[in-house]
Amino acid sequence: MDNETITARQIGYTYMINSTTFAKRYKDTLSNFETWEQKEHASEWILLPQNVGREHGIDETSLQGELYTIVHNKDAHGRKGAIIAVVKGTNPADVLRVLMQLPADKREMVESITMDLSDCMRAIAREAFPQATVIRDCFHVVKRGGEGCEEIRLRLKREAVKELNRQKAEFHKYLEGLAAQRKAYRERMRAKHGGKWKKSKRGKKPKRLNTRFEPPRLTNGETLVEALTRCRKQLPMSREKWSLAQEKRAKILFELYPKLEEAYNLVNSLRAVFRNKELTKETAKEKLGGWYDKVAACSLREIKSVRDTIKFYEDEILNYFIERQTNASAESLNSKIKCFRAQVKGVRDIPFFMYRLATVLG
Protein backbone atom coordinates (compact mmCIF):
# COMPACT_ATOMS: atom_id res chain seq x y z
CA MET A 1 0.00 0.00 0.00
CA ASP A 2 3.02 2.28 0.31
CA ASN A 3 3.82 1.84 -3.38
CA GLU A 4 0.50 1.48 -5.20
CA THR A 5 -2.88 3.24 -5.14
CA ILE A 6 -4.71 0.18 -3.84
CA THR A 7 -7.15 -0.09 -0.94
CA ALA A 8 -7.37 -2.32 2.10
CA ARG A 9 -10.53 -3.83 0.61
CA GLN A 10 -8.58 -5.04 -2.44
CA ILE A 11 -5.88 -6.59 -0.27
CA GLY A 12 -8.47 -8.17 2.01
CA TYR A 13 -10.23 -9.73 -0.98
CA THR A 14 -6.95 -11.06 -2.39
CA TYR A 15 -5.59 -12.56 0.84
CA MET A 16 -8.96 -13.42 2.39
CA ILE A 17 -8.59 -11.25 5.48
CA ASN A 18 -10.96 -8.78 7.11
CA SER A 19 -10.44 -5.59 5.12
CA THR A 20 -11.95 -3.31 7.80
CA THR A 21 -9.60 -4.63 10.48
CA PHE A 22 -6.63 -4.48 8.13
CA ALA A 23 -7.42 -0.86 7.19
CA LYS A 24 -7.45 0.14 10.87
CA ARG A 25 -4.20 -1.76 11.58
CA TYR A 26 -2.48 -0.17 8.59
CA LYS A 27 -3.52 3.32 9.62
CA ASP A 28 -2.70 2.94 13.33
CA THR A 29 0.29 0.58 13.34
CA LEU A 30 1.75 -0.54 10.02
CA SER A 31 2.00 2.92 8.45
CA ASN A 32 3.86 5.98 9.68
CA PHE A 33 0.73 8.11 9.64
CA GLU A 34 0.71 8.79 13.40
CA THR A 35 4.29 10.11 13.32
CA TRP A 36 3.98 11.86 9.93
CA GLU A 37 5.34 15.40 10.28
CA GLN A 38 2.62 16.90 8.04
CA LYS A 39 -0.32 15.24 9.76
CA GLU A 40 -1.47 18.37 11.60
CA HIS A 41 -1.97 20.46 8.48
CA ALA A 42 -2.58 17.66 5.96
CA SER A 43 -6.25 18.54 5.57
CA GLU A 44 -5.19 22.02 4.38
CA TRP A 45 -1.91 21.40 2.54
CA ILE A 46 1.09 19.12 2.11
CA LEU A 47 4.50 20.11 0.73
CA LEU A 48 7.28 17.83 -0.55
CA PRO A 49 10.33 20.01 -1.43
CA GLN A 50 12.47 17.03 -2.47
CA ASN A 51 10.33 16.51 -5.58
CA VAL A 52 10.99 19.92 -7.16
CA GLY A 53 12.34 19.58 -10.71
CA ARG A 54 12.82 21.67 -13.84
CA GLU A 55 9.47 21.02 -15.56
CA HIS A 56 6.30 21.41 -13.54
CA GLY A 57 2.57 21.29 -14.11
CA ILE A 58 -0.26 22.82 -12.07
CA ASP A 59 -3.93 21.87 -11.98
CA GLU A 60 -6.86 21.51 -9.58
CA THR A 61 -8.83 18.48 -8.43
CA SER A 62 -11.89 17.94 -6.25
CA LEU A 63 -12.01 16.17 -2.86
CA GLN A 64 -15.22 16.14 -0.82
CA GLY A 65 -16.58 18.94 -2.98
CA GLU A 66 -13.57 21.18 -2.30
CA LEU A 67 -11.03 22.16 -4.93
CA TYR A 68 -7.36 21.42 -4.24
CA THR A 69 -4.47 22.88 -6.21
CA ILE A 70 -1.82 20.32 -7.17
CA VAL A 71 1.71 21.16 -8.29
CA HIS A 72 3.60 18.20 -9.73
CA ASN A 73 6.95 17.29 -11.27
CA LYS A 74 6.65 16.08 -14.87
CA ASP A 75 9.86 14.05 -14.73
CA ALA A 76 8.19 11.57 -12.37
CA HIS A 77 5.64 10.65 -15.07
CA GLY A 78 2.79 10.29 -12.55
CA ARG A 79 4.72 7.87 -10.32
CA LYS A 80 6.58 8.23 -7.05
CA GLY A 81 8.05 11.70 -6.70
CA ALA A 82 5.35 13.37 -8.79
CA ILE A 83 3.54 15.45 -6.17
CA ILE A 84 5.25 18.61 -4.95
CA ALA A 85 2.36 20.34 -3.20
CA VAL A 86 -1.36 19.87 -2.62
CA VAL A 87 -3.14 22.94 -1.23
CA LYS A 88 -6.81 23.36 -0.37
CA GLY A 89 -8.50 25.95 -2.58
CA THR A 90 -7.40 27.86 -5.66
CA ASN A 91 -6.90 31.26 -4.03
CA PRO A 92 -3.40 32.41 -5.11
CA ALA A 93 -2.71 33.90 -1.66
CA ASP A 94 -3.40 30.56 0.09
CA VAL A 95 -1.39 28.50 -2.39
CA LEU A 96 1.54 30.95 -2.38
CA ARG A 97 1.63 30.86 1.43
CA VAL A 98 2.60 27.20 1.09
CA LEU A 99 4.78 27.30 -2.03
CA MET A 100 6.87 30.18 -0.70
CA GLN A 101 8.11 27.79 2.00
CA LEU A 102 10.22 26.16 -0.72
CA PRO A 103 13.84 27.35 -0.75
CA ALA A 104 14.48 30.17 -3.22
CA ASP A 105 17.09 28.16 -5.13
CA LYS A 106 14.60 25.33 -5.69
CA ARG A 107 11.90 27.70 -6.90
CA GLU A 108 14.29 29.43 -9.27
CA MET A 109 15.47 26.16 -10.80
CA VAL A 110 12.03 25.56 -12.36
CA GLU A 111 12.35 26.28 -16.09
CA SER A 112 8.78 25.72 -17.32
CA ILE A 113 5.32 25.21 -15.90
CA THR A 114 2.23 24.15 -17.87
CA MET A 115 -1.34 25.03 -16.95
CA ASP A 116 -4.82 25.61 -18.31
CA LEU A 117 -6.35 29.03 -19.02
CA SER A 118 -6.91 29.83 -15.34
CA ASP A 119 -5.79 33.27 -14.14
CA CYS A 120 -5.37 31.93 -10.59
CA MET A 121 -2.80 29.40 -11.77
CA ARG A 122 -0.95 32.12 -13.68
CA ALA A 123 -0.73 34.31 -10.57
CA ILE A 124 0.60 31.37 -8.54
CA ALA A 125 3.25 30.49 -11.13
CA ARG A 126 4.40 34.08 -11.57
CA GLU A 127 5.11 34.56 -7.86
CA ALA A 128 6.28 31.09 -6.84
CA PHE A 129 8.44 30.26 -9.89
CA PRO A 130 9.72 33.59 -11.26
CA GLN A 131 12.21 32.04 -13.70
CA ALA A 132 9.75 29.56 -15.22
CA THR A 133 8.28 29.91 -18.70
CA VAL A 134 4.48 29.70 -18.52
CA ILE A 135 2.93 27.40 -21.14
CA ARG A 136 -0.80 27.38 -21.69
CA ASP A 137 -2.05 23.90 -22.56
CA CYS A 138 -2.99 23.67 -26.26
CA PHE A 139 -5.74 21.15 -25.53
CA HIS A 140 -7.50 23.66 -23.28
CA VAL A 141 -7.18 26.27 -26.04
CA VAL A 142 -8.90 24.00 -28.56
CA LYS A 143 -11.42 23.04 -25.88
CA ARG A 144 -12.22 26.72 -25.46
CA GLY A 145 -12.96 26.81 -29.21
CA GLY A 146 -15.25 23.81 -28.73
CA GLU A 147 -17.08 25.71 -26.01
CA GLY A 148 -17.85 28.39 -28.59
CA CYS A 149 -19.46 25.75 -30.84
CA GLU A 150 -21.31 24.40 -27.81
CA GLU A 151 -22.79 27.84 -27.06
CA ILE A 152 -24.07 28.06 -30.64
CA ARG A 153 -25.51 24.52 -30.45
CA LEU A 154 -27.34 25.29 -27.21
CA ARG A 155 -28.77 28.49 -28.68
CA LEU A 156 -30.04 26.61 -31.74
CA LYS A 157 -31.46 23.88 -29.54
CA ARG A 158 -33.38 26.39 -27.45
CA GLU A 159 -34.85 27.87 -30.62
CA ALA A 160 -35.76 24.37 -31.88
CA VAL A 161 -37.47 23.49 -28.59
CA LYS A 162 -39.38 26.76 -28.69
CA GLU A 163 -40.56 26.03 -32.24
CA LEU A 164 -41.51 22.46 -31.27
CA ASN A 165 -43.62 23.76 -28.36
CA ARG A 166 -45.31 26.20 -30.73
CA GLN A 167 -46.17 23.36 -33.12
CA LYS A 168 -47.56 21.29 -30.23
CA ALA A 169 -49.72 24.19 -29.09
CA GLU A 170 -51.07 24.72 -32.62
CA PHE A 171 -51.80 20.99 -32.96
CA HIS A 172 -53.75 20.88 -29.69
CA LYS A 173 -55.58 24.06 -30.63
CA TYR A 174 -56.53 22.45 -33.93
CA LEU A 175 -57.89 19.37 -32.12
CA GLU A 176 -59.89 21.55 -29.73
CA GLY A 177 -61.36 23.43 -32.68
CA LEU A 178 -62.17 20.16 -34.43
CA ALA A 179 -63.91 18.85 -31.32
CA ALA A 180 -65.97 22.02 -31.05
CA GLN A 181 -67.00 21.76 -34.72
CA ARG A 182 -68.11 18.13 -34.30
CA LYS A 183 -70.07 18.94 -31.17
CA ALA A 184 -71.84 21.83 -32.87
CA TYR A 185 -72.62 19.65 -35.90
CA ARG A 186 -74.15 16.90 -33.71
CA GLU A 187 -76.30 19.43 -31.88
CA ARG A 188 -77.57 20.91 -35.16
CA MET A 189 -78.41 17.49 -36.59
CA ARG A 190 -80.22 16.37 -33.43
CA ALA A 191 -82.23 19.60 -33.39
CA LYS A 192 -83.07 19.13 -37.07
CA HIS A 193 -84.23 15.51 -36.70
CA GLY A 194 -85.92 15.85 -33.34
CA GLY A 195 -83.26 14.04 -31.36
CA LYS A 196 -83.48 10.85 -33.43
CA TRP A 197 -80.39 11.50 -35.55
CA LYS A 198 -77.56 8.95 -35.48
CA LYS A 199 -74.10 9.41 -36.89
CA SER A 200 -73.52 7.59 -40.17
CA LYS A 201 -70.65 5.06 -40.33
CA ARG A 202 -70.11 5.62 -44.04
CA GLY A 203 -67.33 7.74 -45.52
CA LYS A 204 -63.81 8.56 -44.33
CA LYS A 205 -63.00 7.74 -40.72
CA PRO A 206 -62.76 11.02 -38.77
CA LYS A 207 -59.53 12.08 -37.08
CA ARG A 208 -59.34 10.90 -33.48
CA LEU A 209 -59.37 13.75 -31.00
CA ASN A 210 -56.84 12.02 -28.72
CA THR A 211 -54.24 11.74 -31.50
CA ARG A 212 -50.71 12.14 -30.19
CA PHE A 213 -48.60 14.93 -31.64
CA GLU A 214 -45.76 13.59 -33.80
CA PRO A 215 -42.91 16.07 -34.45
CA PRO A 216 -41.46 16.19 -37.97
CA ARG A 217 -38.44 13.97 -38.50
CA LEU A 218 -35.26 14.52 -40.49
CA THR A 219 -34.05 12.14 -43.20
CA ASN A 220 -31.96 10.19 -40.66
CA GLY A 221 -35.03 9.45 -38.52
CA GLU A 222 -34.25 11.93 -35.75
CA THR A 223 -36.21 15.00 -34.78
CA LEU A 224 -34.44 18.35 -34.95
CA VAL A 225 -34.17 18.59 -31.16
CA GLU A 226 -32.78 15.05 -30.97
CA ALA A 227 -30.19 15.79 -33.66
CA LEU A 228 -29.06 18.99 -31.90
CA THR A 229 -28.81 17.05 -28.63
CA ARG A 230 -26.91 14.06 -30.02
CA CYS A 231 -24.33 16.14 -31.88
CA ARG A 232 -22.93 17.44 -28.60
CA LYS A 233 -20.17 14.82 -28.48
CA GLN A 234 -19.21 15.01 -32.14
CA LEU A 235 -18.77 18.77 -32.54
CA PRO A 236 -15.56 18.82 -30.42
CA MET A 237 -14.17 16.00 -32.63
CA SER A 238 -12.40 16.34 -35.96
CA ARG A 239 -14.23 15.08 -39.06
CA GLU A 240 -12.05 12.00 -39.58
CA LYS A 241 -13.19 10.61 -36.21
CA TRP A 242 -16.90 10.73 -37.07
CA SER A 243 -18.89 7.58 -37.70
CA LEU A 244 -21.21 7.25 -40.71
CA ALA A 245 -24.24 8.12 -38.60
CA GLN A 246 -22.48 11.19 -37.22
CA GLU A 247 -21.49 12.30 -40.71
CA LYS A 248 -25.09 12.00 -41.89
CA ARG A 249 -26.38 13.94 -38.89
CA ALA A 250 -23.75 16.68 -39.34
CA LYS A 251 -24.57 17.02 -43.04
CA ILE A 252 -28.25 17.58 -42.25
CA LEU A 253 -27.56 20.07 -39.45
CA PHE A 254 -24.97 21.99 -41.46
CA GLU A 255 -27.50 22.37 -44.32
CA LEU A 256 -30.09 23.71 -41.86
CA TYR A 257 -27.64 25.88 -39.92
CA PRO A 258 -24.75 27.20 -42.06
CA LYS A 259 -23.52 29.27 -39.10
CA LEU A 260 -22.95 26.11 -37.09
CA GLU A 261 -20.84 24.68 -39.91
CA GLU A 262 -18.89 27.93 -40.15
CA ALA A 263 -18.14 27.83 -36.41
CA TYR A 264 -17.09 24.17 -36.62
CA ASN A 265 -14.74 24.87 -39.54
CA LEU A 266 -13.14 27.78 -37.69
CA VAL A 267 -12.48 25.63 -34.63
CA ASN A 268 -11.06 22.90 -36.89
CA SER A 269 -8.68 25.39 -38.48
CA LEU A 270 -7.54 26.41 -35.00
CA ARG A 271 -6.93 22.75 -34.16
CA ALA A 272 -4.88 22.39 -37.36
CA VAL A 273 -2.49 25.12 -36.16
CA PHE A 274 -1.56 23.11 -33.07
CA ARG A 275 -1.37 19.85 -35.02
CA ASN A 276 1.22 21.24 -37.43
CA LYS A 277 4.55 19.77 -36.24
CA GLU A 278 6.65 22.05 -38.43
CA LEU A 279 5.59 25.34 -36.89
CA THR A 280 7.88 27.39 -34.68
CA LYS A 281 6.76 30.07 -32.25
CA GLU A 282 7.21 32.77 -34.91
CA THR A 283 5.45 30.93 -37.73
CA ALA A 284 2.67 29.81 -35.39
CA LYS A 285 2.07 33.46 -34.52
CA GLU A 286 1.58 34.20 -38.23
CA LYS A 287 -0.86 31.27 -38.53
CA LEU A 288 -2.84 32.55 -35.55
CA GLY A 289 -2.90 35.99 -37.19
CA GLY A 290 -4.48 34.44 -40.28
CA TRP A 291 -7.02 32.67 -38.06
CA TYR A 292 -7.85 35.99 -36.38
CA ASP A 293 -8.62 37.45 -39.82
CA LYS A 294 -10.99 34.56 -40.60
CA VAL A 295 -12.83 35.10 -37.33
CA ALA A 296 -13.04 38.84 -37.93
CA ALA A 297 -14.80 38.15 -41.24
CA CYS A 298 -17.54 36.06 -39.59
CA SER A 299 -20.50 37.28 -37.54
CA LEU A 300 -20.36 34.66 -34.76
CA ARG A 301 -19.97 36.40 -31.41
CA GLU A 302 -19.22 33.10 -29.66
CA ILE A 303 -16.17 32.41 -31.85
CA LYS A 304 -15.06 36.02 -31.56
CA SER A 305 -15.09 35.55 -27.79
CA VAL A 306 -12.78 32.55 -28.27
CA ARG A 307 -10.49 34.72 -30.41
CA ASP A 308 -10.35 37.39 -27.71
CA THR A 309 -9.40 34.78 -25.11
CA ILE A 310 -6.59 33.43 -27.29
CA LYS A 311 -5.33 36.94 -28.00
CA PHE A 312 -5.19 37.68 -24.28
CA TYR A 313 -3.01 34.62 -23.57
CA GLU A 314 -1.30 34.57 -26.96
CA ASP A 315 2.35 34.71 -25.88
CA GLU A 316 1.93 32.00 -23.26
CA ILE A 317 -0.05 29.86 -25.71
CA LEU A 318 2.69 30.23 -28.33
CA ASN A 319 5.26 28.95 -25.81
CA TYR A 320 3.82 25.52 -26.60
CA PHE A 321 5.61 25.57 -29.96
CA ILE A 322 9.05 25.82 -28.31
CA GLU A 323 9.19 22.26 -26.96
CA ARG A 324 5.57 21.07 -27.52
CA GLN A 325 4.87 20.77 -23.79
CA THR A 326 1.30 20.19 -22.66
CA ASN A 327 -0.47 19.79 -19.33
CA ALA A 328 -1.40 16.16 -20.12
CA SER A 329 0.71 14.94 -17.19
CA ALA A 330 -1.38 17.03 -14.78
CA GLU A 331 -4.61 15.66 -16.25
CA SER A 332 -3.20 12.13 -16.00
CA LEU A 333 -2.23 12.63 -12.36
CA ASN A 334 -5.62 14.18 -11.66
CA SER A 335 -7.31 11.16 -13.23
CA LYS A 336 -5.19 8.79 -11.13
CA ILE A 337 -6.19 10.62 -7.95
CA LYS A 338 -9.86 10.51 -8.93
CA CYS A 339 -9.64 6.77 -9.59
CA PHE A 340 -8.00 6.28 -6.19
CA ARG A 341 -10.76 8.37 -4.61
CA ALA A 342 -13.38 6.20 -6.34
CA GLN A 343 -11.73 3.00 -5.06
CA VAL A 344 -12.03 4.13 -1.45
CA LYS A 345 -15.70 5.07 -2.08
CA GLY A 346 -15.09 8.75 -1.45
CA VAL A 347 -12.72 10.55 0.90
CA ARG A 348 -13.82 10.65 4.53
CA ASP A 349 -10.47 11.10 6.28
CA ILE A 350 -8.68 13.85 4.33
CA PRO A 351 -5.41 13.77 6.34
CA PHE A 352 -5.00 10.01 5.87
CA PHE A 353 -5.86 10.29 2.17
CA MET A 354 -3.19 12.98 1.85
CA TYR A 355 -0.76 10.66 3.61
CA ARG A 356 -1.52 7.93 1.09
CA LEU A 357 -0.96 10.37 -1.80
CA ALA A 358 2.31 11.58 -0.30
CA THR A 359 3.47 7.99 0.25
CA VAL A 360 2.52 6.61 -3.15
CA LEU A 361 2.95 9.63 -5.42
CA GLY A 362 5.15 11.88 -3.28
Secondary structure, DSSP 8 states (H G I E B T S, - for coil): --SS---HHHHHHHHTS-HHHHHHHIIIIISS-TT-TTTTTTTTEEE-GGG--SEEEEEEEEETTEEEEEEEEGGGTTSTT-EEEEEEB--HHHHHHHHTTS-HHHHHT--EEEE-S-HHHHHHHHHH-TT-EEEE-HHHHHHHHHHHHHHHHHHHHHHHHHHHHHHHHHHHHHHHHHHHHHHHHHHHHHHHTTT-------SS----TT------B-TTS-BHHHHHHHTTTTTTS-GGG--HHHHHHHHHHHHH-HHHHHHHHHHHHHHHHHH-TT--HHHHHHHHHHHHHHHHHS--HHHHHHHHHHHHTHHHHHTHHHH---SHHHHHHHHHHHHHHHHTTS-S-HHHHHHHHHHHT-
